[in-house]
């Protein structure tokens, strides 16, 4: 798709999988919650693959809030991992257990390819930035501990548990709130997202959207991103500001 000529006045980033490479740690934390329920041979299989969730499950969770992804994981644990109902966590237990484990791993979080460089380019050009993330505020606080310079460049952070964000992605709430806090009309905002639910959220808010789909998506699956987003790239190092009238 081609971008319009309307000037961009602010950039709104998703966090997980877009600025910070938290997805592998997120998977590791999720599996850790089920450590005592998973058969040993299955656990060892996941360990040998770097503690990554099965892609058939993972792709359903991208961009969702805990209240939305937890029921999906529980159903998967019941149907595929064959964990008995009496051994399954509740939505709240899974969400909290996952956050606790993820917080333990936060010191391992690395930035996504091109994240620092792109944020610095926007900052140097005087373009304000925000983060709009499905993660809760306490989780964001943990994730930013190693990456102060990156976060210091970003003026606004809207977490998933912000009181004015009633509905999670793909609803437009979080990007509308980020634009409101930035004092910029959503149609003058550029959203950067890695999840299809986030892409849909940004478009529903009236923003233009760049998508960075997970490389594990098939070519056919990536067509959904092409259809929904204004532009699709492999990582942030490929960002071309001229497509959106940005001289960075």
C-alpha positions as CSV (number, residue, x, y, z in Angstrom):
1,X,0.0,0.0,0.0
2,X,1.1,3.6,-0.5
3,X,1.0,6.1,2.4
4,X,-0.9,9.3,2.2
5,X,0.6,12.8,2.0
6,X,-0.8,13.9,5.4
7,X,2.0,14.8,7.7
8,X,2.9,12.5,10.6
9,X,3.1,14.4,13.9
10,X,3.7,11.5,16.4
11,X,4.8,7.9,16.4
12,X,3.1,5.3,18.6
13,X,5.0,2.1,19.2
14,X,3.9,-1.2,20.5
15,X,6.4,-2.6,23.0
16,X,6.7,-6.4,23.1
17,X,8.1,-7.8,19.9
18,X,8.4,-4.3,18.4
19,X,10.8,-2.3,20.6
20,X,11.8,-5.0,23.1
21,X,12.4,-8.7,22.1
22,X,10.4,-10.0,25.0
23,X,8.6,-12.8,23.1
24,X,11.1,-15.5,23.7
25,X,11.1,-14.6,27.4
26,X,7.4,-14.5,27.5
27,X,7.2,-18.0,26.1
28,X,9.8,-19.2,28.7
29,X,7.7,-17.6,31.5
30,X,4.5,-19.2,30.2
31,X,6.0,-22.7,30.1
32,X,7.5,-22.2,33.6
33,X,4.0,-21.7,35.0
34,X,3.1,-25.2,33.7
35,X,6.4,-26.8,34.7
36,X,5.0,-29.2,37.2
37,X,2.0,-30.2,35.0
38,X,3.9,-30.9,31.8
39,X,5.2,-34.4,31.1
40,X,9.0,-34.5,31.5
41,X,9.6,-35.6,27.9
42,X,7.5,-32.7,26.6
43,X,9.3,-30.2,29.0
44,X,12.7,-31.5,27.8
45,X,11.5,-31.1,24.2
46,X,10.6,-27.4,24.8
47,X,13.9,-26.9,26.7
48,X,15.8,-28.2,23.6
49,X,14.0,-25.6,21.5
50,X,14.8,-22.7,23.8
51,X,11.6,-22.8,25.7
52,X,9.5,-21.5,22.8
53,X,5.7,-22.0,22.8
54,X,4.3,-24.0,19.9
55,X,3.7,-21.6,17.1
56,X,0.2,-22.8,16.6
57,X,-0.5,-21.4,20.1
58,X,1.8,-18.4,20.1
59,X,0.3,-16.8,17.0
60,X,-3.1,-16.7,18.7
61,X,-1.7,-14.7,21.7
62,X,0.2,-11.9,20.0
63,X,-1.0,-8.5,21.0
64,X,-3.6,-9.6,23.5
65,X,-4.0,-8.6,27.1
66,X,-3.7,-11.3,29.8
67,X,-7.4,-11.5,30.3
68,X,-7.8,-12.4,26.7
69,X,-4.8,-14.7,26.1
70,X,-5.0,-16.6,29.4
71,X,-8.3,-18.5,28.4
72,X,-6.7,-19.5,25.1
73,X,-3.6,-20.9,26.8
74,X,-5.8,-22.8,29.4
75,X,-7.8,-24.4,26.6
76,X,-4.7,-25.4,24.8
77,X,-3.2,-26.9,28.0
78,X,-6.4,-28.9,28.5
79,X,-6.8,-30.0,24.9
80,X,-3.2,-30.5,23.6
81,X,-1.1,-30.9,26.7
82,X,-3.9,-33.1,28.3
83,X,-3.6,-31.4,31.7
84,X,-6.5,-32.3,33.9
85,X,-9.0,-29.6,34.8
86,X,-8.1,-29.8,38.5
87,X,-4.5,-29.1,37.7
88,X,-5.2,-26.1,35.4
89,X,-4.7,-22.5,36.7
90,X,-7.5,-20.0,36.7
91,X,-7.2,-17.0,34.3
92,X,-5.9,-14.8,37.2
93,X,-3.5,-17.5,38.4
94,X,-2.0,-17.9,35.0
95,X,-1.7,-14.2,34.3
96,X,-0.1,-13.4,37.6
97,X,2.2,-16.5,37.5
98,X,3.3,-15.6,34.0
99,X,4.0,-11.9,35.0
100,X,6.0,-13.0,38.1
101,X,8.1,-15.4,36.0
102,X,8.6,-12.8,33.2
103,X,9.7,-10.2,35.8
104,X,12.4,-12.6,36.9
105,X,13.7,-12.8,33.4
106,X,13.5,-9.0,32.6
107,X,17.2,-8.5,33.0
108,X,17.6,-10.7,30.0
109,X,15.5,-8.5,27.7
110,X,17.2,-7.2,24.6
111,X,16.1,-4.5,22.2
112,X,14.6,-5.5,18.8
113,X,16.8,-5.0,15.7
114,X,16.9,-1.3,14.8
115,X,14.9,-0.1,17.8
116,X,17.5,2.1,19.4
117,X,18.6,3.6,16.1
118,X,15.0,4.4,14.9
119,X,14.0,5.9,18.2
120,X,17.2,8.1,18.1
121,X,16.3,9.2,14.6
122,X,12.8,10.3,15.6
123,X,14.1,12.0,18.7
124,X,16.8,13.9,16.7
125,X,14.0,15.1,14.2
126,X,11.9,16.3,17.1
127,X,9.1,13.8,16.5
128,X,7.3,12.9,19.7
129,X,6.8,9.2,20.5
130,X,4.6,7.1,22.7
131,X,4.4,3.4,23.7
132,X,0.9,1.7,23.6
133,X,1.3,-1.8,25.1
134,X,-1.1,-4.5,26.2
135,X,1.4,-5.2,29.1
136,X,0.4,-3.9,32.5
137,X,2.2,-0.9,34.0
138,X,4.0,-2.9,36.6
139,X,5.4,-5.2,33.9
140,X,6.5,-2.2,31.7
141,X,8.4,-0.8,34.7
142,X,10.3,-4.1,35.0
143,X,11.0,-4.3,31.3
144,X,12.5,-0.8,31.0
145,X,15.1,-1.3,33.7
146,X,17.9,-2.3,31.3
147,X,16.9,0.2,28.6
148,X,16.7,3.6,30.2
149,X,18.1,5.6,27.2
150,X,15.5,4.1,24.9
151,X,12.6,4.8,27.2
152,X,13.9,8.3,28.1
153,X,13.3,9.3,24.5
154,X,9.6,8.4,24.6
155,X,7.2,11.0,26.1
156,X,4.1,8.9,26.8
157,X,3.5,5.3,27.9
158,X,0.0,3.9,27.9
159,X,-0.2,0.4,29.5
160,X,-2.9,-2.2,29.0
161,X,-4.3,-1.6,32.4
162,X,-4.7,2.2,32.0
163,X,-8.2,3.1,33.3
164,X,-9.3,4.7,30.0
165,X,-8.4,1.7,28.0
166,X,-11.6,-0.3,28.4
167,X,-11.0,-2.8,25.5
168,X,-7.7,-4.3,24.5
169,X,-6.3,-4.6,21.0
170,X,-7.8,-5.0,18.3
171,X,-10.2,-2.3,19.7
172,X,-8.8,1.2,19.1
173,X,-8.9,2.3,22.7
174,X,-5.2,2.2,23.5
175,X,-4.1,4.1,20.4
176,X,-6.9,6.7,20.8
177,X,-5.7,7.3,24.4
178,X,-2.0,7.5,23.3
179,X,-2.9,10.1,20.6
180,X,-5.0,12.0,23.1
181,X,-2.1,12.1,25.6
182,X,0.2,13.3,22.8
183,X,-2.2,16.0,21.8
184,X,-2.2,14.8,18.3
185,X,-5.1,13.7,16.0
186,X,-5.0,9.9,15.5
187,X,-5.0,10.5,11.7
188,X,-1.6,12.3,12.2
189,X,-0.1,9.3,14.1
190,X,2.0,6.5,12.8
191,X,1.7,3.2,14.6
192,X,4.4,0.5,14.6
193,X,3.2,-3.0,15.5
194,X,4.3,-6.6,15.3
195,X,0.9,-8.2,16.0
196,X,-2.1,-8.3,13.7
197,X,-4.4,-7.4,16.6
198,X,-2.3,-4.3,17.2
199,X,-2.3,-3.4,13.5
200,X,-6.1,-3.6,13.5
201,X,-6.2,-1.5,16.7
202,X,-4.1,1.2,15.1
203,X,-6.2,1.2,11.9
204,X,-9.4,1.3,13.9
205,X,-8.1,4.4,15.7
206,X,-7.6,6.1,12.4
207,X,-3.8,5.9,12.4
208,X,-1.4,4.8,9.7
209,X,0.3,1.6,10.5
210,X,3.6,-0.1,9.8
211,X,3.6,-3.9,10.5
212,X,6.6,-6.1,11.5
213,X,5.1,-9.6,11.5
214,X,6.9,-12.4,13.2
215,X,9.1,-14.3,10.7
216,X,7.4,-17.6,11.7
217,X,4.2,-16.5,9.9
218,X,3.8,-18.2,6.5
219,X,3.8,-16.2,3.4
220,X,0.0,-16.7,3.2
221,X,-0.5,-15.6,6.8
222,X,1.6,-12.5,6.2
223,X,-0.9,-11.4,3.6
224,X,-3.2,-10.5,6.4
225,X,-0.7,-7.9,7.5
226,X,-0.3,-6.7,3.9
227,X,-4.1,-6.2,3.7
228,X,-4.5,-4.5,7.0
229,X,-1.3,-2.3,7.4
230,X,-0.1,0.6,5.3
231,X,3.3,-0.9,5.0
232,X,5.1,-4.1,6.0
233,X,8.8,-4.5,6.9
234,X,11.0,-7.3,8.3
235,X,12.5,-5.2,11.1
236,X,12.9,-1.6,12.3
237,X,16.2,-1.1,10.4
238,X,14.1,-1.2,7.2
239,X,12.0,1.8,8.2
240,X,11.7,4.4,5.4
241,X,10.5,7.7,6.7
242,X,10.0,9.2,3.2
243,X,7.0,7.0,2.7
244,X,5.2,9.0,5.4
245,X,6.7,12.4,4.7
246,X,9.2,12.1,7.6
247,X,12.7,13.5,7.0
248,X,14.7,11.4,9.5
